[in-house]
Amino acid sequence: MTSLKSQLLAHAEAEGFDVVRVTTPDAIPSAPARLRAFLDRGFHGEMGWMNDRSDQRGDPRMLWPDVRSIVMLGLNYGPVGDPMAGLADPATALISVYAQGDDYHDVVKKKLKSLGRWWGELTGLPLKVFVDTAPVMEKPLAAAAGLGWQGKHTNLVSRTFGSWLFLGSIFTAAEIEADEPERDHCGSCRACLDSCPTAAFPAPYRLDARRCISYLTIENKGPIPEEFREAIGNRIYGCDDCLAACPWNKFAVAAREQKLMAREALRQPKLAELARLDDAAFRAHFAKNPVKRIGRDRFIRNVLIAIGNSGDAGLGIEAEALLNDRSALVRAMAVWALSRLAPQRLTARLDDRDREDDEEVRGEWRRAGHPAPAAPRPRSMSS
Protein backbone atom coordinates (compact mmCIF):
# COMPACT_ATOMS: atom_id res chain seq x y z
CA MET A 1 0.00 0.00 0.00
CA THR A 2 1.35 3.44 -0.94
CA SER A 3 2.15 5.55 2.11
CA LEU A 4 0.60 8.92 2.73
CA LYS A 5 3.98 10.55 2.33
CA SER A 6 4.61 8.87 -1.03
CA GLN A 7 1.23 10.09 -2.25
CA LEU A 8 2.06 13.59 -1.03
CA LEU A 9 5.37 13.66 -2.88
CA ALA A 10 3.82 12.37 -6.08
CA HIS A 11 0.95 14.84 -5.93
CA ALA A 12 3.29 17.77 -5.19
CA GLU A 13 5.36 16.86 -8.24
CA ALA A 14 2.20 16.67 -10.33
CA GLU A 15 1.33 20.20 -9.19
CA GLY A 16 4.68 21.37 -10.59
CA PHE A 17 6.81 21.64 -7.46
CA ASP A 18 10.45 20.76 -8.06
CA VAL A 19 11.30 19.54 -4.57
CA VAL A 20 9.32 18.67 -1.45
CA ARG A 21 10.50 17.57 2.00
CA VAL A 22 9.00 17.33 5.48
CA THR A 23 10.13 18.61 8.86
CA THR A 24 8.69 19.03 12.34
CA PRO A 25 7.56 22.25 14.05
CA ASP A 26 10.32 21.92 16.67
CA ALA A 27 13.11 21.53 14.09
CA ILE A 28 14.52 25.09 14.32
CA PRO A 29 15.24 25.61 18.05
CA SER A 30 18.01 28.17 17.45
CA ALA A 31 15.88 30.33 15.13
CA PRO A 32 14.24 32.52 17.83
CA ALA A 33 17.61 33.60 19.28
CA ARG A 34 19.05 34.34 15.82
CA LEU A 35 15.97 36.33 14.91
CA ARG A 36 16.09 38.31 18.15
CA ALA A 37 19.78 39.16 17.61
CA PHE A 38 18.98 40.33 14.06
CA LEU A 39 16.17 42.55 15.31
CA ASP A 40 18.09 43.90 18.31
CA ARG A 41 20.89 45.05 16.00
CA GLY A 42 18.34 46.92 13.91
CA PHE A 43 19.37 44.99 10.81
CA HIS A 44 15.71 44.80 9.70
CA GLY A 45 15.58 48.56 9.05
CA GLU A 46 12.05 49.75 8.25
CA MET A 47 10.66 46.20 8.05
CA GLY A 48 8.67 46.49 11.24
CA TRP A 49 6.59 43.46 10.27
CA MET A 50 9.62 41.30 11.10
CA ASN A 51 9.47 42.45 14.71
CA ASP A 52 5.70 42.11 14.87
CA ARG A 53 4.69 38.61 15.94
CA SER A 54 8.36 37.64 16.21
CA ASP A 55 7.43 34.96 18.75
CA GLN A 56 5.28 33.25 16.13
CA ARG A 57 8.01 33.68 13.54
CA GLY A 58 10.54 31.88 15.71
CA ASP A 59 8.30 28.96 16.71
CA PRO A 60 5.74 27.50 14.25
CA ARG A 61 3.70 26.14 17.16
CA MET A 62 3.10 29.69 18.36
CA LEU A 63 1.62 30.48 14.95
CA TRP A 64 -0.61 27.39 14.90
CA PRO A 65 -0.64 25.08 17.94
CA ASP A 66 -2.22 22.20 16.00
CA VAL A 67 0.67 21.78 13.58
CA ARG A 68 2.32 18.37 13.70
CA SER A 69 4.31 18.36 10.46
CA ILE A 70 5.52 21.05 8.07
CA VAL A 71 5.75 20.29 4.37
CA MET A 72 8.31 22.53 2.68
CA LEU A 73 8.10 22.89 -1.09
CA GLY A 74 10.43 24.49 -3.59
CA LEU A 75 9.74 25.86 -7.07
CA ASN A 76 12.74 26.44 -9.29
CA TYR A 77 13.08 29.89 -10.89
CA GLY A 78 16.55 29.45 -12.33
CA PRO A 79 17.39 32.04 -15.01
CA VAL A 80 18.26 31.45 -18.63
CA GLY A 81 21.78 32.81 -19.15
CA ASP A 82 23.86 35.06 -16.92
CA PRO A 83 21.58 37.10 -14.62
CA MET A 84 24.29 39.74 -14.22
CA ALA A 85 24.90 40.36 -17.93
CA GLY A 86 22.81 43.54 -17.80
CA LEU A 87 25.44 45.28 -15.68
CA ALA A 88 27.51 45.69 -18.85
CA ASP A 89 24.94 48.04 -20.42
CA PRO A 90 24.28 50.97 -18.06
CA ALA A 91 21.58 52.41 -20.37
CA THR A 92 19.41 49.41 -19.51
CA ALA A 93 17.88 48.33 -16.22
CA LEU A 94 18.51 45.20 -14.18
CA ILE A 95 15.47 43.65 -12.50
CA SER A 96 16.04 40.76 -10.10
CA VAL A 97 15.45 37.36 -11.70
CA TYR A 98 12.58 36.50 -9.37
CA ALA A 99 10.65 39.60 -10.52
CA GLN A 100 10.96 39.16 -14.27
CA GLY A 101 7.86 36.97 -14.61
CA ASP A 102 4.50 36.71 -12.88
CA ASP A 103 4.32 37.37 -9.14
CA TYR A 104 5.64 34.23 -7.48
CA HIS A 105 3.25 34.68 -4.56
CA ASP A 106 0.33 34.06 -6.92
CA VAL A 107 2.02 31.23 -8.80
CA VAL A 108 3.17 29.33 -5.72
CA LYS A 109 0.02 29.96 -3.67
CA LYS A 110 -2.22 28.61 -6.44
CA LYS A 111 -0.25 25.37 -6.47
CA LEU A 112 -0.18 25.21 -2.66
CA LYS A 113 -3.93 25.68 -2.35
CA SER A 114 -4.59 22.96 -4.91
CA LEU A 115 -2.21 20.58 -3.14
CA GLY A 116 -3.67 21.55 0.23
CA ARG A 117 -7.25 20.85 -0.85
CA TRP A 118 -6.24 17.38 -2.01
CA TRP A 119 -4.26 16.70 1.16
CA GLY A 120 -7.09 17.87 3.41
CA GLU A 121 -9.58 15.60 1.63
CA LEU A 122 -7.16 12.67 1.84
CA THR A 123 -6.33 13.03 5.55
CA GLY A 124 -9.47 14.68 6.87
CA LEU A 125 -7.26 16.89 9.01
CA PRO A 126 -6.87 20.69 9.10
CA LEU A 127 -3.97 22.47 7.46
CA LYS A 128 -2.68 25.94 6.57
CA VAL A 129 -0.68 27.06 3.54
CA PHE A 130 1.86 29.90 3.49
CA VAL A 131 4.03 31.59 0.90
CA ASP A 132 5.96 34.57 2.25
CA THR A 133 2.75 36.08 3.67
CA ALA A 134 2.82 35.04 7.33
CA PRO A 135 5.35 34.98 10.20
CA VAL A 136 7.01 31.80 8.96
CA MET A 137 10.80 31.41 8.86
CA GLU A 138 10.78 29.57 5.55
CA LYS A 139 14.53 29.34 4.97
CA PRO A 140 15.45 27.70 8.31
CA LEU A 141 12.49 25.34 7.95
CA ALA A 142 13.52 24.48 4.39
CA ALA A 143 17.04 23.70 5.61
CA ALA A 144 15.65 21.55 8.44
CA ALA A 145 13.51 19.67 5.91
CA GLY A 146 16.49 19.01 3.65
CA LEU A 147 15.69 21.26 0.66
CA GLY A 148 19.10 22.86 1.04
CA TRP A 149 21.06 24.89 3.57
CA GLN A 150 21.28 28.57 4.44
CA GLY A 151 24.41 29.87 2.78
CA LYS A 152 26.66 32.63 4.03
CA HIS A 153 24.38 35.09 2.18
CA THR A 154 21.53 33.80 4.44
CA ASN A 155 19.56 32.53 1.43
CA LEU A 156 18.76 28.88 0.79
CA VAL A 157 21.25 26.98 -1.36
CA SER A 158 20.37 23.69 -3.05
CA ARG A 159 22.84 21.21 -4.49
CA THR A 160 20.37 20.72 -7.35
CA PHE A 161 18.93 24.20 -7.91
CA GLY A 162 21.63 26.51 -6.59
CA SER A 163 20.22 29.71 -5.10
CA TRP A 164 17.08 29.74 -7.26
CA LEU A 165 14.18 28.29 -5.26
CA PHE A 166 10.88 29.87 -4.29
CA LEU A 167 9.59 28.41 -1.04
CA GLY A 168 6.13 27.57 0.19
CA SER A 169 4.88 25.59 3.18
CA ILE A 170 1.95 23.51 4.32
CA PHE A 171 1.36 23.28 8.05
CA THR A 172 -0.65 20.12 8.69
CA ALA A 173 -2.15 18.41 11.72
CA ALA A 174 -1.16 15.10 10.14
CA GLU A 175 1.89 13.23 11.37
CA ILE A 176 4.32 12.69 8.47
CA GLU A 177 7.73 11.09 8.61
CA ALA A 178 10.33 13.87 8.68
CA ASP A 179 13.29 14.08 6.32
CA GLU A 180 16.89 14.62 7.34
CA PRO A 181 18.20 18.21 7.29
CA GLU A 182 20.80 19.21 4.71
CA ARG A 183 24.28 19.98 6.02
CA ASP A 184 26.13 23.18 5.17
CA HIS A 185 28.29 22.80 2.05
CA CYS A 186 29.70 26.35 1.90
CA GLY A 187 33.08 25.41 3.31
CA SER A 188 35.63 28.21 3.07
CA CYS A 189 33.92 29.83 0.06
CA ARG A 190 32.92 33.46 0.47
CA ALA A 191 32.01 34.32 -3.13
CA CYS A 192 28.56 35.57 -2.14
CA LEU A 193 29.95 37.84 0.59
CA ASP A 194 32.65 39.33 -1.62
CA SER A 195 30.21 40.01 -4.45
CA CYS A 196 27.95 42.36 -2.47
CA PRO A 197 28.25 45.91 -3.91
CA THR A 198 27.26 47.57 -0.62
CA ALA A 199 29.05 45.33 1.93
CA ALA A 200 25.73 44.24 3.46
CA PHE A 201 27.24 41.20 5.22
CA PRO A 202 28.99 42.19 8.46
CA ALA A 203 29.92 38.51 8.90
CA PRO A 204 29.15 35.18 7.22
CA TYR A 205 25.51 34.13 7.74
CA ARG A 206 24.61 37.64 8.90
CA LEU A 207 22.84 40.27 6.77
CA ASP A 208 22.38 43.96 7.55
CA ALA A 209 19.29 44.55 5.41
CA ARG A 210 19.72 48.32 5.69
CA ARG A 211 22.71 48.06 3.34
CA CYS A 212 21.19 45.49 0.98
CA ILE A 213 20.24 46.71 -2.51
CA SER A 214 17.11 44.54 -2.45
CA TYR A 215 16.00 46.28 0.73
CA LEU A 216 16.99 49.73 -0.52
CA THR A 217 15.12 49.43 -3.82
CA ILE A 218 12.06 47.55 -2.55
CA GLU A 219 11.39 47.87 1.19
CA ASN A 220 12.84 51.34 1.72
CA LYS A 221 10.09 53.92 1.21
CA GLY A 222 12.15 57.11 1.25
CA PRO A 223 15.15 58.48 -0.61
CA ILE A 224 17.99 56.02 -1.05
CA PRO A 225 20.90 57.11 1.20
CA GLU A 226 23.58 58.85 -0.83
CA GLU A 227 26.32 56.48 0.30
CA PHE A 228 24.68 53.58 -1.55
CA ARG A 229 23.50 55.25 -4.76
CA GLU A 230 26.59 54.77 -6.89
CA ALA A 231 26.98 51.14 -5.77
CA ILE A 232 23.44 50.39 -6.92
CA GLY A 233 24.49 50.89 -10.53
CA ASN A 234 21.57 50.01 -12.81
CA ARG A 235 19.85 47.58 -10.42
CA ILE A 236 16.38 49.08 -10.26
CA TYR A 237 14.52 46.32 -8.42
CA GLY A 238 16.30 43.89 -6.14
CA CYS A 239 19.80 42.50 -6.49
CA ASP A 240 21.05 39.07 -7.58
CA ASP A 241 24.78 39.54 -7.03
CA CYS A 242 25.16 37.29 -3.99
CA LEU A 243 22.82 34.67 -5.42
CA ALA A 244 24.48 34.63 -8.82
CA ALA A 245 27.97 34.36 -7.31
CA CYS A 246 27.26 31.01 -5.62
CA PRO A 247 29.32 28.19 -7.20
CA TRP A 248 26.49 25.72 -6.59
CA ASN A 249 24.57 27.45 -9.39
CA LYS A 250 26.64 25.42 -11.86
CA PHE A 251 24.26 22.54 -11.18
CA ALA A 252 21.12 24.66 -11.52
CA VAL A 253 18.76 24.40 -14.47
CA ALA A 254 16.40 26.98 -15.94
CA ALA A 255 12.87 27.21 -14.56
CA ARG A 256 10.26 25.02 -16.19
CA GLU A 257 7.29 27.03 -14.87
CA GLN A 258 6.32 29.25 -17.80
CA LYS A 259 4.82 31.99 -15.65
CA LEU A 260 8.08 32.43 -13.75
CA MET A 261 10.17 32.87 -16.88
CA ALA A 262 11.32 36.33 -17.83
CA ARG A 263 9.01 38.49 -19.89
CA GLU A 264 10.83 39.97 -22.83
CA ALA A 265 9.95 43.50 -21.70
CA LEU A 266 11.63 42.90 -18.32
CA ARG A 267 14.89 41.23 -19.39
CA GLN A 268 16.90 44.40 -19.96
CA PRO A 269 14.44 47.29 -20.36
CA LYS A 270 15.70 50.70 -21.46
CA LEU A 271 16.01 53.23 -18.66
CA ALA A 272 14.69 56.02 -20.89
CA GLU A 273 11.45 54.15 -21.53
CA LEU A 274 10.94 53.28 -17.87
CA ALA A 275 11.51 56.87 -16.75
CA ARG A 276 8.51 57.99 -18.84
CA LEU A 277 5.99 55.74 -17.10
CA ASP A 278 3.17 57.59 -15.37
CA ASP A 279 1.08 55.79 -12.78
CA ALA A 280 -1.36 54.20 -15.23
CA ALA A 281 1.40 53.09 -17.60
CA PHE A 282 3.42 51.70 -14.69
CA ARG A 283 0.48 49.61 -13.50
CA ALA A 284 -0.16 48.29 -16.98
CA HIS A 285 3.51 47.54 -17.65
CA PHE A 286 3.91 45.54 -14.42
CA ALA A 287 0.50 43.86 -14.29
CA LYS A 288 0.67 40.56 -12.35
CA ASN A 289 4.32 41.32 -11.57
CA PRO A 290 5.97 41.86 -8.14
CA VAL A 291 7.41 45.25 -9.16
CA LYS A 292 3.90 46.68 -9.14
CA ARG A 293 3.75 46.41 -5.35
CA ILE A 294 6.27 49.20 -4.69
CA GLY A 295 4.27 51.74 -6.71
CA ARG A 296 5.29 54.08 -9.50
CA ASP A 297 7.06 56.71 -7.37
CA ARG A 298 9.50 54.37 -5.62
CA PHE A 299 10.11 52.62 -8.93
CA ILE A 300 10.94 55.87 -10.74
CA ARG A 301 13.19 56.79 -7.80
CA ASN A 302 15.16 53.61 -8.54
CA VAL A 303 15.22 54.31 -12.28
CA LEU A 304 16.64 57.78 -11.64
CA ILE A 305 19.41 56.30 -9.50
CA ALA A 306 20.34 54.08 -12.44
CA ILE A 307 20.13 57.03 -14.83
CA GLY A 308 22.46 59.02 -12.60
CA ASN A 309 24.91 56.12 -12.65
CA SER A 310 24.72 55.56 -16.40
CA GLY A 311 27.31 58.14 -17.43
CA ASP A 312 25.05 58.87 -20.41
CA ALA A 313 24.46 62.62 -20.67
CA GLY A 314 21.65 61.92 -23.13
CA LEU A 315 19.64 60.34 -20.32
CA GLY A 316 19.80 63.67 -18.51
CA ILE A 317 16.76 64.63 -20.59
CA GLU A 318 14.71 62.02 -18.70
CA ALA A 319 15.91 63.28 -15.34
CA GLU A 320 15.23 66.89 -16.30
CA ALA A 321 11.67 66.01 -17.31
CA LEU A 322 11.03 64.75 -13.78
CA LEU A 323 12.30 67.80 -11.87
CA ASN A 324 8.72 69.01 -11.51
CA ASP A 325 7.08 65.62 -10.91
CA ARG A 326 4.20 65.48 -8.45
CA SER A 327 6.22 63.13 -6.21
CA ALA A 328 8.87 64.69 -3.95
CA LEU A 329 10.65 61.32 -3.92
CA VAL A 330 10.98 61.45 -7.71
CA ARG A 331 11.99 65.12 -7.76
CA ALA A 332 14.76 64.49 -5.23
CA MET A 333 16.34 61.72 -7.30
CA ALA A 334 15.87 63.73 -10.50
CA VAL A 335 18.00 66.51 -9.01
CA TRP A 336 20.68 64.00 -8.03
CA ALA A 337 20.70 62.26 -11.41
CA LEU A 338 20.83 65.48 -13.42
CA SER A 339 23.59 66.90 -11.22
CA ARG A 340 25.74 63.91 -12.18
CA LEU A 341 24.95 63.81 -15.89
CA ALA A 342 24.37 67.41 -16.95
CA PRO A 343 25.00 69.91 -14.12
CA GLN A 344 24.70 72.84 -16.53
CA ARG A 345 21.09 71.82 -17.29
CA LEU A 346 20.36 71.68 -13.59
CA THR A 347 21.71 75.23 -13.23
CA ALA A 348 19.32 76.32 -15.95
CA ARG A 349 16.37 75.00 -13.92
CA LEU A 350 16.78 77.11 -10.79
CA ASP A 351 13.14 78.19 -11.06
CA ASP A 352 12.23 74.63 -10.04
CA ARG A 353 14.58 74.94 -7.08
CA ASP A 354 12.99 78.24 -6.05
CA ARG A 355 9.50 76.69 -6.06
CA GLU A 356 10.51 73.58 -4.16
CA ASP A 357 8.67 73.13 -0.83
CA ASP A 358 9.89 69.67 0.20
CA GLU A 359 12.88 69.63 2.52
CA GLU A 360 14.34 66.38 1.15
CA VAL A 361 14.30 67.80 -2.38
CA ARG A 362 15.71 71.12 -1.20
CA GLY A 363 18.51 69.13 0.42
CA GLU A 364 19.33 67.50 -2.93
CA TRP A 365 19.51 70.93 -4.57
CA ARG A 366 21.77 72.09 -1.77
CA ARG A 367 24.13 69.11 -2.13
CA ALA A 368 24.21 69.73 -5.87
CA GLY A 369 25.62 73.20 -5.18
CA HIS A 370 22.41 75.19 -5.49
CA PRO A 371 21.06 76.14 -2.04
CA ALA A 372 17.36 76.96 -2.21
CA PRO A 373 15.95 80.27 -0.96
CA ALA A 374 14.43 80.30 2.49
CA ALA A 375 10.81 80.60 1.31
CA PRO A 376 9.71 78.67 -1.81
CA ARG A 377 7.53 80.33 -4.41
CA PRO A 378 4.20 78.65 -5.35
CA ARG A 379 4.76 75.76 -7.74
CA SER A 380 2.72 73.79 -10.23
CA MET A 381 2.88 70.03 -10.36
CA SER A 382 3.03 67.60 -13.25
CA SER A 383 2.98 63.79 -13.25
Salt bridges, closest charged atoms under 4 A:
ASP18 OD1 - ARG256 NE 2.88
ASP40 OD1 - ARG36 NH1 3.18
ASP59 OD1 - ARG61 NE 3.12
ASP102 OD1 - ARG263 NH2 2.93
ASP103 OD1 - HIS105 ND1 2.77
ASP103 OD2 - ARG293 NH1 2.37
ASP132 OD2 - HIS105 NE2 3.25
ASP179 OD1 - LYS5 NZ 2.94
GLU182 OE2 - ARG159 NE 3.15
GLU182 OE1 - HIS185 NE2 3.08
ASP194 OD1 - ARG190 NE 2.84
ASP208 OD1 - ARG210 NE 2.90
GLU226 OE1 - ARG367 NE 3.77
GLU227 OE1 - ARG211 NH1 3.83
ASP241 OD2 - ARG235 NH2 2.91
GLU257 OE1 - LYS111 NZ 2.94
GLU264 OE1 - ARG267 NE 3.26
ASP279 OD2 - ARG283 NE 3.08
ASP297 OD1 - ARG296 NH1 3.07
ASP297 OD2 - ARG326 NH1 3.12
GLU318 OE2 - ARG276 NH2 2.67
GLU320 OE1 - ARG345 NE 3.02
GLU320 OE2 - ARG349 NH1 3.33
ASP325 OD1 - ARG296 NH2 2.81
ASP351 OD1 - ARG377 NH2 3.71
ASP352 OD2 - ARG349 NE 2.58
ASP352 OD1 - ARG355 NH2 3.28
ASP354 OD1 - ARG353 NH2 2.67
ASP354 OD2 - ARG377 NH1 3.49
GLU356 OE2 - ARG331 NH2 2.83
GLU356 OE1 - ARG379 NH2 3.68
ASP357 OD1 - ARG331 NH2 3.94
GLU359 OE1 - ARG362 NE 3.73
GLU359 OE2 - ARG366 NH2 3.42
GLU364 OE2 - ARG229 NH2 2.83
GLU364 OE2 - ARG367 NH2 3.11
